[in-house]
Amino acid sequence: MTHGLALGLRGDVVLREGFGLGRDTARVTPGGLREHWRCWVGEAGKAREPRPGVAPENAVTAVVAATAGFEALGSREEVWLMPRTIARFWELLLPALAAGDRLAALEPEGSSGD
């Protein structure tokens, strides 16, 4: 999901502007793109079983905060939205989130199935 979002933010002007409007606190409305993203990440998190001791809501917070940061930083420097940058984030976070048996199957570079 995060790799797809970064790709969209690099190439889709409508998506990029939609998230940009979400940064404008005078225009933030319930149900905006950021809220939809948070809900989507939360739903995806429910489909996965995190490492024992990891509260799913904490994982959602980390992913949403990081991707919002990537989006904000990427609006000025595209390197923040590049696949290698997103992969480095997952290289750091996946071992903290995924149980050992699932970790081996996950790819920080993303995959079409995850």
ABEGO torsion letter per residue (X at the ends): XAAAAAAAAAABAAAAAAAAAAABAAABBBGBAAAAAAAAAAAAAAABBBBBGBBAAAAAAAAAAAAAAAAAAAAABAAAABAAAAAAAAAAAAAAABBAAAAAABBAAEBAAX
